Amino acid sequence: MKEYYLNTSDISSWVKTVKARDRVFLSGIVYTARDAAHKRIADALKNNAELPFDLNNSVIYYAGPTPTPDGLSIGSCGPTTSSRMDPYAPLLMENGLKCMIGKGERNRSVCDAIIKNGAVYLCAIGGAGALAAKSIVSCEVIAYEDLGCESVKKLEFKNFPLIVAIDSVGGNLFKK
C-alpha cells in the first residue's frame, strides 16, 4: 500500500500507476453526477448531443452536495452508492472517463470496462460528507440545474482523501 498526492490534470500519468488499497489525496477538477445526470449524459452520448463537460480524462464523483452554508464553498458532500451508476459507467469510460469516485462495489461489466479503458475507481469514506467538504475549494453548477442536488457540478478538490478500490489492471479492494 502506497500513498499518493495526485492532481486530476495529470490523470493520464498516474491512473495506471496506482493499485488497489493505495491511499490517494486528490486535487484538481472533479465533476459530480449521480444516476439522473448519468442517464442524461448517456442519452446525450447516444444522440451525439452536447455534453455538460468533456469526458476525456475526466473524474466523476458520485455525490449530491447539500445546500451551501454561508461562508463555505459547498455543503456536506459525501459519496453515494456507486452501483446506481453501473448501467452507465461502461459507456462513459468508452468515451474517455478515467476515474470514478463513490462508495461500494461495482458490477462485473464496470470492472471489465475499468480494465479495458485503463480507468480507476476510488472510494471515499461514506458518512463523512461534512469532513469531505473541507477538501472542496469551489463548487459551480454546470448542467441539469433542474435536478437540484443531483445537478452536474464542477468541483475543485484539494487533497481529497480516497482509497483505490479497483485499479486499471483489475486489482480489487472488494475481492480477496
MARBA-3410 file (N, C-alpha, C, O; in Angstrom, 1 decimal):
176
0.9,-1.2,0.0,0.0,0.0,0.0,0.9,1.2,0.0,1.8,1.4,0.8 ~ 0.6,2.1,-1.0,1.4,3.4,-1.1,0.4,4.6,-0.9,-0.8,4.4,-0.8 ~ 1.0,5.7,-0.7,0.3,7.0,-0.5,0.7,7.9,-1.6,1.9,8.1,-1.8 ~ -0.3,8.5,-2.3,0.0,9.5,-3.4,-0.8,10.8,-3.2,-1.9,10.8,-2.7 ~ -0.1,11.9,-3.6,-0.7,13.2,-3.7,-0.8,13.4,-5.2,0.2,13.6,-5.8
-2.0,13.4,-5.7,-2.2,13.4,-7.2,-3.1,14.6,-7.6,-3.8,15.1,-6.8 ~ -2.9,14.9,-8.9,-3.7,16.0,-9.5,-4.5,15.5,-10.7,-4.0,14.7,-11.4 ~ -5.8,15.8,-10.8,-6.6,15.4,-11.9,-6.0,15.8,-13.3,-6.2,15.1,-14.3 ~ -5.3,16.9,-13.3,-4.7,17.3,-14.6,-3.6,16.4,-15.1,-3.3,16.4,-16.3 ~ -3.1,15.5,-14.2,-2.0,14.5,-14.6,-2.6,13.1,-14.6,-1.8,12.2,-14.5
-3.9,13.0,-14.8,-4.5,11.6,-14.6,-3.9,10.6,-15.6,-3.8,9.4,-15.2 ~ -3.6,11.0,-16.8,-3.1,10.0,-17.8,-1.7,9.5,-17.3,-1.4,8.4,-17.7 ~ -1.0,10.2,-16.4,0.3,9.7,-16.0,0.2,8.8,-14.7,1.1,8.0,-14.5 ~ -0.9,8.9,-13.9,-1.0,8.1,-12.7,-2.1,7.1,-12.7,-2.0,6.2,-11.8 ~ -3.0,7.1,-13.6,-4.1,6.2,-13.5,-3.7,4.7,-13.6,-4.3,3.8,-13.0
-2.6,4.5,-14.3,-2.1,3.1,-14.4,-1.1,2.8,-13.4,-0.6,1.6,-13.3 ~ -0.7,3.7,-12.5,0.3,3.5,-11.5,-0.3,3.1,-10.2,0.3,2.2,-9.5 ~ -1.4,3.7,-9.8,-2.0,3.4,-8.5,-2.6,2.0,-8.5,-3.0,1.5,-9.5 ~ -2.5,1.4,-7.3,-3.0,0.0,-7.2,-4.1,-0.1,-6.1,-4.1,0.8,-5.2 ~ -4.9,-1.1,-6.2,-5.9,-1.3,-5.1,-5.3,-1.3,-3.8,-4.2,-1.9,-3.5
-5.9,-0.6,-2.9,-5.6,-0.4,-1.5,-4.6,0.8,-1.3,-4.4,1.2,-0.1 ~ -4.1,1.4,-2.3,-3.3,2.7,-2.2,-4.2,3.8,-1.7,-5.4,3.9,-2.0 ~ -3.6,4.7,-0.9,-4.3,5.9,-0.4,-3.9,7.0,-1.4,-2.8,7.2,-1.8 ~ -4.9,7.8,-1.7,-4.8,8.9,-2.7,-5.3,10.2,-2.0,-6.4,10.2,-1.4 ~ -4.6,11.3,-2.2,-5.1,12.6,-1.8,-5.2,13.4,-3.1,-4.2,13.8,-3.7
-6.4,13.6,-3.6,-6.6,14.1,-4.9,-6.9,15.6,-4.9,-7.7,16.1,-4.1 ~ -6.3,16.3,-5.8,-6.5,17.7,-6.1,-6.9,17.9,-7.5,-6.5,17.1,-8.4 ~ -7.6,19.0,-7.8,-7.9,19.3,-9.2,-9.4,19.3,-9.4,-10.2,19.3,-8.5 ~ -9.8,19.4,-10.7,-11.2,19.5,-11.2,-11.8,18.1,-11.2,-11.3,17.1,-11.7 ~ -13.0,18.0,-10.6,-13.8,16.8,-10.5,-15.3,17.2,-10.7,-15.7,18.3,-10.2
-16.0,16.4,-11.4,-17.4,16.7,-11.7,-18.3,15.8,-10.8,-18.0,14.6,-10.7 ~ -19.4,16.3,-10.3,-20.4,15.5,-9.6,-21.4,15.0,-10.6,-21.8,15.8,-11.5 ~ -21.9,13.8,-10.5,-23.0,13.3,-11.3,-23.5,12.0,-10.6,-22.8,11.1,-10.2 ~ -24.8,12.0,-10.4,-25.5,10.8,-9.8,-26.3,10.2,-10.9,-26.2,10.5,-12.1 ~ -27.2,9.2,-10.6,-27.9,8.4,-11.6,-28.8,9.3,-12.6,-28.8,8.9,-13.8
-29.5,10.3,-12.1,-30.3,11.0,-13.0,-29.4,11.8,-14.0,-29.8,11.8,-15.2 ~ -28.3,12.4,-13.6,-27.4,13.0,-14.5,-26.7,12.0,-15.4,-26.5,12.3,-16.6 ~ -26.4,10.9,-14.9,-25.8,9.8,-15.7,-26.7,9.4,-16.9,-26.2,9.2,-18.0 ~ -28.0,9.3,-16.6,-28.9,8.9,-17.6,-28.9,10.0,-18.7,-28.9,9.7,-19.9 ~ -28.9,11.3,-18.3,-28.9,12.3,-19.3,-27.6,12.4,-20.1,-27.6,12.6,-21.3
-26.5,12.1,-19.5,-25.2,12.1,-20.2,-25.2,10.9,-21.2,-24.8,11.1,-22.3 ~ -25.6,9.8,-20.7,-25.7,8.6,-21.6,-26.6,8.9,-22.8,-26.3,8.5,-23.9 ~ -27.8,9.5,-22.6,-28.7,9.8,-23.7,-28.0,10.8,-24.6,-28.1,10.7,-25.8 ~ -27.3,11.8,-24.1,-26.6,12.8,-24.9,-25.5,12.1,-25.8,-25.4,12.4,-27.0 ~ -24.8,11.1,-25.2,-23.8,10.4,-26.0,-24.5,9.6,-27.1,-24.0,9.6,-28.2
-25.6,8.9,-26.8,-26.3,8.1,-27.8,-26.9,8.9,-28.9,-27.0,8.4,-30.0 ~ -27.2,10.2,-28.6,-27.8,11.1,-29.6,-26.8,12.1,-30.2,-27.2,13.1,-30.9 ~ -25.5,11.9,-29.9,-24.5,12.8,-30.4,-24.8,14.3,-30.0,-24.5,15.2,-30.8 ~ -25.4,14.5,-28.8,-25.7,15.8,-28.4,-24.6,16.3,-27.5,-23.6,15.6,-27.2 ~ -24.6,17.6,-27.2,-23.6,18.3,-26.4,-23.6,17.7,-25.0,-24.6,17.5,-24.4
-22.4,17.5,-24.5,-22.2,17.0,-23.1,-22.0,18.2,-22.2,-21.5,19.2,-22.6 ~ -22.3,18.0,-20.9,-22.1,19.1,-20.0,-20.6,19.4,-19.7,-20.2,20.5,-19.2 ~ -19.7,18.5,-19.9,-18.3,18.6,-19.8,-17.6,17.6,-20.6,-18.2,16.6,-21.0 ~ -16.3,17.8,-20.9,-15.5,16.9,-21.7,-15.2,15.6,-20.9,-14.6,15.7,-19.8 ~ -15.7,14.5,-21.4,-15.4,13.2,-20.6,-14.0,12.8,-20.7,-13.5,12.0,-19.9
-13.2,13.2,-21.7,-11.9,12.8,-21.9,-11.0,13.1,-20.7,-10.8,14.2,-20.4 ~ -10.4,12.0,-20.1,-9.6,12.1,-18.9,-10.3,12.8,-17.7,-9.6,13.5,-16.9 ~ -11.6,12.7,-17.7,-12.3,13.3,-16.6,-12.5,12.4,-15.4,-12.2,11.2,-15.4 ~ -12.9,13.1,-14.3,-13.1,12.4,-13.0,-14.6,12.7,-12.6,-14.9,13.9,-12.5 ~ -15.4,11.7,-12.2,-16.7,11.9,-11.7,-16.8,11.4,-10.3,-16.4,10.3,-10.0
-17.4,12.3,-9.5,-17.6,12.0,-8.1,-19.1,11.7,-7.9,-19.9,12.6,-8.2 ~ -19.5,10.6,-7.5,-20.9,10.2,-7.3,-21.4,10.9,-6.0,-21.3,10.3,-4.9 ~ -21.8,12.1,-6.1,-22.2,12.9,-4.9,-23.3,13.8,-5.3,-23.4,14.3,-6.4 ~ -24.1,14.2,-4.3,-25.2,15.2,-4.5,-25.0,16.1,-3.3,-25.7,15.9,-2.3 ~ -24.2,17.1,-3.4,-23.9,18.0,-2.2,-25.2,18.7,-1.7,-26.1,19.0,-2.4
-25.2,18.9,-0.4,-26.3,19.6,0.3,-26.1,21.1,0.0,-25.1,21.5,-0.4 ~ -27.1,21.9,0.3,-27.0,23.4,0.0,-25.8,23.9,0.8,-25.4,23.5,1.9 ~ -25.2,25.0,0.2,-24.0,25.6,0.7,-24.3,26.6,1.8,-25.1,27.5,1.6 ~ -23.8,26.3,3.0,-24.0,27.3,4.1,-23.2,28.6,3.8,-22.2,28.5,3.1 ~ -23.6,29.7,4.4,-22.9,30.9,4.3,-21.4,30.8,4.7,-21.1,30.1,5.7
-20.5,31.3,3.9,-19.1,31.3,4.2,-18.4,30.1,3.8,-17.1,30.0,4.0 ~ -19.1,29.1,3.2,-18.4,27.8,2.8,-18.5,27.7,1.3,-19.3,28.4,0.7 ~ -17.6,26.9,0.7,-17.7,26.7,-0.7,-18.7,25.6,-1.2,-19.1,25.6,-2.3 ~ -19.1,24.8,-0.2,-20.1,23.7,-0.5,-20.7,23.2,0.8,-20.1,23.4,1.9 ~ -21.8,22.5,0.7,-22.4,21.9,1.9,-21.8,20.5,2.0,-20.8,20.2,1.4
-22.4,19.6,2.8,-21.9,18.3,3.0,-21.8,17.6,1.7,-22.8,17.7,0.8 ~ -20.8,16.8,1.4,-20.5,16.3,0.1,-19.9,14.9,0.2,-18.8,14.7,-0.2 ~ -20.7,13.9,0.7,-20.2,12.6,0.8,-20.6,11.8,-0.4,-21.4,12.2,-1.2 ~ -20.0,10.6,-0.6,-20.3,9.7,-1.7,-21.6,9.1,-1.7,-22.1,8.8,-0.6 ~ -22.2,8.8,-2.8,-23.4,8.0,-2.9,-23.0,6.6,-3.4,-21.9,6.3,-3.9
-23.9,5.7,-3.3,-23.7,4.3,-3.7,-23.4,4.2,-5.2,-24.3,4.6,-6.0 ~ -22.3,3.7,-5.5,-21.8,3.7,-6.9,-22.6,2.7,-7.8,-22.7,3.0,-9.0 ~ -23.1,1.7,-7.3,-23.8,0.7,-8.1,-25.0,1.3,-8.9,-25.4,0.7,-9.9 ~ -25.5,2.4,-8.4,-26.6,3.0,-9.2,-26.1,3.6,-10.5,-27.0,3.8,-11.4 ~ -24.8,3.8,-10.6,-24.3,4.3,-11.9,-23.8,3.2,-12.8,-23.3,3.5,-13.9
-23.8,2.0,-12.3,-23.2,0.9,-13.1,-23.8,0.7,-14.5,-23.1,0.4,-15.4 ~ -25.1,1.0,-14.7,-25.7,0.8,-16.1,-25.0,1.8,-17.1,-25.1,1.6,-18.3 ~ -24.5,2.9,-16.6,-24.0,4.0,-17.4,-22.4,4.0,-17.5,-21.9,4.5,-18.5 ~ -21.8,3.5,-16.5,-20.3,3.7,-16.4,-19.5,3.2,-17.5,-18.6,3.9,-18.0 ~ -19.8,2.0,-18.1,-19.0,1.5,-19.2,-19.1,2.4,-20.4,-18.0,2.7,-21.0
-20.3,2.9,-20.7,-20.4,3.9,-21.9,-19.6,5.1,-21.6,-18.9,5.6,-22.5 ~ -19.6,5.7,-20.4,-18.8,6.9,-20.1,-17.3,6.6,-20.2,-16.6,7.5,-20.7 ~ -16.9,5.5,-19.7,-15.5,5.1,-19.9,-15.1,5.0,-21.3,-14.0,5.4,-21.7 ~ -15.9,4.4,-22.1,-15.6,4.2,-23.6,-15.5,5.6,-24.2,-14.8,5.7,-25.3 ~ -16.0,6.6,-23.6,-16.0,8.0,-24.2,-15.0,8.9,-23.4,-15.0,10.1,-23.5
-14.1,8.2,-22.6,-13.0,9.0,-22.1,-12.9,9.1,-20.6,-11.9,9.5,-20.1 ~ -14.0,8.8,-19.8,-13.9,8.9,-18.4,-12.8,8.0,-17.8,-12.7,6.9,-18.2 ~ -12.0,8.6,-17.0,-10.8,7.8,-16.5,-10.9,7.5,-15.0,-10.2,6.6,-14.5 ~ -11.8,8.2,-14.2,-11.8,7.9,-12.8,-13.2,8.2,-12.3,-13.9,9.2,-12.6 ~ -13.7,7.3,-11.4,-14.9,7.4,-10.7,-14.7,7.3,-9.2,-13.8,6.6,-8.8
-15.4,8.2,-8.5,-15.3,8.2,-7.0,-16.7,7.9,-6.4,-17.7,8.6,-6.8 ~ -16.8,7.0,-5.5,-18.0,6.7,-4.9,-17.8,5.8,-3.7,-16.8,5.9,-3.0 ~ -18.8,5.0,-3.4,-18.7,4.0,-2.3,-19.3,2.7,-2.7,-20.3,2.7,-3.5 ~ -18.8,1.6,-2.3,-19.3,0.3,-2.5,-18.8,-0.4,-3.8,-18.1,0.2,-4.6 ~ -19.2,-1.7,-3.9,-18.7,-2.5,-5.0,-19.3,-2.1,-6.3,-20.3,-1.4,-6.4
-18.6,-2.6,-7.4,-19.1,-2.3,-8.8,-19.4,-3.7,-9.4,-18.9,-4.7,-9.0 ~ -20.3,-3.7,-10.4,-20.6,-5.0,-11.0,-19.5,-5.4,-12.0,-18.6,-4.7,-12.3 ~ -19.6,-6.6,-12.5,-18.6,-7.2,-13.4,-18.4,-6.4,-14.6,-17.2,-6.2,-15.0 ~ -19.5,-5.9,-15.3,-19.3,-5.1,-16.5,-18.5,-3.8,-16.3,-17.7,-3.4,-17.1 ~ -18.7,-3.2,-15.1,-17.9,-2.0,-14.8,-16.5,-2.4,-14.5,-15.6,-1.7,-15.0
-16.2,-3.4,-13.8,-14.8,-3.9,-13.5,-14.1,-4.2,-14.8,-13.0,-3.8,-15.0 ~ -14.8,-4.9,-15.8,-14.2,-5.2,-17.1,-13.9,-3.9,-17.9,-12.9,-3.8,-18.5 ~ -14.9,-2.9,-17.8,-14.7,-1.6,-18.5,-13.5,-0.8,-17.9,-12.8,-0.2,-18.7 ~ -13.3,-0.9,-16.6,-12.2,-0.2,-16.0,-10.9,-0.8,-16.6,-10.0,0.0,-16.9 ~ -10.8,-2.1,-16.7,-9.6,-2.7,-17.3,-9.4,-2.3,-18.7,-8.4,-1.9,-19.2
-10.5,-2.5,-19.5,-10.5,-2.3,-20.9,-10.1,-0.9,-21.3,-9.4,-0.6,-22.2 ~ -10.6,0.1,-20.5,-10.3,1.5,-20.8,-9.2,2.2,-19.9,-9.0,3.4,-20.0 ~ -8.5,1.4,-19.2,-7.4,1.9,-18.4,-7.9,3.0,-17.4,-7.3,4.0,-17.3 ~ -9.0,2.7,-16.7,-9.6,3.6,-15.8,-9.3,3.2,-14.3,-8.6,2.2,-14.1 ~ -9.9,3.9,-13.4,-9.7,3.5,-12.0,-11.0,4.0,-11.2,-11.6,4.9,-11.6
-11.2,3.2,-10.1,-12.4,3.5,-9.2,-11.8,3.8,-7.9,-11.1,2.9,-7.3 ~ -12.1,4.9,-7.3,-11.7,5.3,-6.0,-12.9,5.4,-5.0,-14.0,5.7,-5.5 ~ -12.6,5.0,-3.8,-13.7,5.1,-2.8,-13.4,6.2,-1.8,-12.3,6.4,-1.3 ~ -14.5,7.0,-1.5,-14.5,8.0,-0.4,-15.2,7.4,0.8,-15.9,6.4,0.7 ~ -14.9,8.0,1.9,-15.5,7.5,3.2,-16.9,7.9,3.3,-17.2,9.1,3.3
-17.8,6.9,3.3,-19.2,7.2,3.5,-19.5,7.7,4.9,-18.9,7.3,5.8 ~ -20.5,8.6,5.0,-21.0,9.1,6.3,-20.1,10.2,6.8,-20.3,10.7,7.9 ~ -19.2,10.7,6.0,-18.3,11.8,6.4,-18.4,12.9,5.4,-17.4,13.6,5.1 ~ -19.6,13.2,5.0,-19.8,14.3,4.0,-19.3,15.7,4.4,-18.8,16.4,3.6 ~ -19.5,16.0,5.7,-19.1,17.3,6.2,-17.6,17.4,6.2,-17.0,18.4,5.9
-16.9,16.3,6.6,-15.5,16.3,6.6,-14.9,16.3,5.2,-14.0,17.1,4.9 ~ -15.6,15.6,4.2,-15.1,15.6,2.8,-15.2,17.0,2.2,-14.4,17.4,1.4 ~ -16.3,17.8,2.6,-16.5,19.1,2.1,-15.3,20.0,2.4,-15.1,21.0,1.7 ~ -14.6,19.8,3.4,-13.4,20.6,3.8,-12.3,20.5,2.8,-11.4,21.3,2.7 ~ -12.3,19.5,1.9,-11.3,19.3,0.9,-11.8,19.8,-0.5,-11.1,19.6,-1.5
-12.9,20.5,-0.5,-13.5,21.0,-1.8,-13.4,22.5,-1.7,-14.0,23.2,-0.9 ~ -12.6,23.1,-2.6,-12.3,24.5,-2.6,-13.4,25.3,-3.3,-13.7,26.4,-2.9 ~ -14.0,24.8,-4.4,-15.1,25.5,-5.1,-16.1,24.6,-5.7,-15.8,23.4,-5.9 ~ -17.3,25.1,-5.9,-18.4,24.3,-6.5,-19.2,25.2,-7.4,-19.6,26.3,-7.0 ~ -19.5,24.7,-8.6,-20.2,25.5,-9.6,-21.2,24.6,-10.3,-20.7,23.5,-10.9
-22.5,24.9,-10.4,-23.4,24.1,-11.1,-23.2,24.3,-12.6,-23.1,25.5,-13.0 ~ -22.9,23.3,-13.4,-22.7,23.5,-14.8,-23.7,22.9,-15.7,-23.7,23.2,-16.9 ~ -24.6,22.0,-15.2,-25.6,21.4,-16.1,-26.7,20.8,-15.2,-26.5,20.4,-14.1 ~ -27.9,20.7,-15.9,-29.1,20.0,-15.3,-29.5,20.6,-14.0,-29.7,19.8,-13.0 ~ -29.5,21.9,-13.9,-29.9,22.6,-12.7,-31.2,22.1,-12.1,-31.4,22.1,-10.9
-32.1,21.7,-13.0,-33.4,21.2,-12.6,-33.3,20.0,-11.7,-34.3,19.6,-11.0 ~ -32.2,19.3,-11.6,-32.0,18.1,-10.8,-31.7,18.5,-9.3,-31.5,17.6,-8.5 ~ -31.6,19.7,-9.0,-31.3,20.1,-7.7,-29.9,19.6,-7.2,-28.9,19.9,-7.9 ~ -29.9,18.9,-6.1,-28.6,18.5,-5.5,-28.0,17.5,-6.5,-26.8,17.2,-6.4 ~ -28.7,16.9,-7.4,-28.1,15.9,-8.4,-27.7,16.6,-9.7,-27.3,15.9,-10.6
-27.7,17.9,-9.7,-27.2,18.6,-10.9,-25.7,18.3,-11.1,-25.1,17.8,-10.1 ~ -25.2,18.5,-12.3,-23.8,18.3,-12.5,-23.1,19.5,-12.0,-23.4,20.6,-12.4 ~ -22.1,19.3,-11.2,-21.3,20.4,-10.6,-19.8,20.2,-10.9,-19.3,19.1,-11.0 ~ -19.2,21.3,-11.1,-17.7,21.3,-11.3,-17.1,21.7,-9.9,-17.3,22.8,-9.4 ~ -16.3,20.8,-9.3,-15.7,21.0,-8.1,-14.2,21.1,-8.2,-13.6,20.7,-9.2
-13.6,21.8,-7.3,-12.1,21.8,-7.2,-11.8,21.1,-5.9,-12.1,21.7,-4.8 ~ -11.1,20.0,-6.0,-10.6,19.3,-4.8,-9.2,19.8,-4.4,-8.4,20.2,-5.2 ~ -8.9,19.7,-3.1,-7.6,20.0,-2.6,-7.3,18.9,-1.6,-7.8,18.9,-0.4 ~ -6.5,17.9,-1.9,-6.1,16.8,-1.1,-7.2,16.0,-0.5,-7.3,15.8,0.7 ~ -8.2,15.7,-1.4,-9.4,15.0,-1.0,-9.0,13.5,-0.7,-8.4,12.9,-1.6
-9.2,13.0,0.5,-8.7,11.6,0.8,-9.6,10.5,0.2,-10.8,10.5,0.4 ~ -8.9,9.6,-0.4,-9.6,8.5,-1.1,-8.7,7.2,-1.0,-7.6,7.2,-0.7 ~ -9.3,6.1,-1.3,-8.7,4.8,-1.4,-8.9,4.2,-2.8,-10.0,4.3,-3.3 ~ -7.9,3.6,-3.4,-8.0,3.0,-4.7,-8.8,1.7,-4.4,-8.3,0.8,-3.7 ~ -10.0,1.5,-5.0,-10.8,0.3,-4.8,-10.6,-0.6,-6.0,-10.5,-1.8,-5.7
-10.6,-0.2,-7.2,-10.4,-1.0,-8.4,-9.4,-0.3,-9.3,-9.6,0.8,-9.7 ~ -8.3,-1.0,-9.5,-7.2,-0.3,-10.3,-7.4,-0.7,-11.8,-8.2,-1.6,-12.2 ~ -6.5,-0.1,-12.6,-6.6,-0.3,-14.1,-6.3,-1.7,-14.6,-6.6,-2.0,-15.8 ~ -5.7,-2.5,-13.8,-5.4,-3.9,-14.2,-6.3,-4.9,-13.5,-6.1,-6.1,-13.6 ~ -7.3,-4.5,-12.7,-8.2,-5.4,-12.1,-8.0,-5.7,-10.7,-8.8,-6.4,-10.1
-7.0,-5.1,-10.0,-6.9,-5.2,-8.6,-8.1,-4.7,-7.9,-8.6,-3.6,-8.3 ~ -8.7,-5.4,-7.0,-10.0,-5.0,-6.4,-10.0,-5.2,-4.9,-9.8,-6.3,-4.4 ~ -10.2,-4.0,-4.2,-10.2,-4.0,-2.8,-11.3,-4.9,-2.2,-11.2,-5.3,-1.1 ~ -12.4,-5.1,-3.0,-13.5,-5.9,-2.5,-13.3,-7.4,-2.7,-14.2,-8.2,-2.2 ~ -12.3,-7.8,-3.3,-12.0,-9.2,-3.6,-10.8,-9.6,-2.8,-9.9,-8.9,-2.6
-10.8,-10.9,-2.3,-9.7,-11.4,-1.5,-8.5,-11.8,-2.4,-7.5,-12.2,-2.0
END
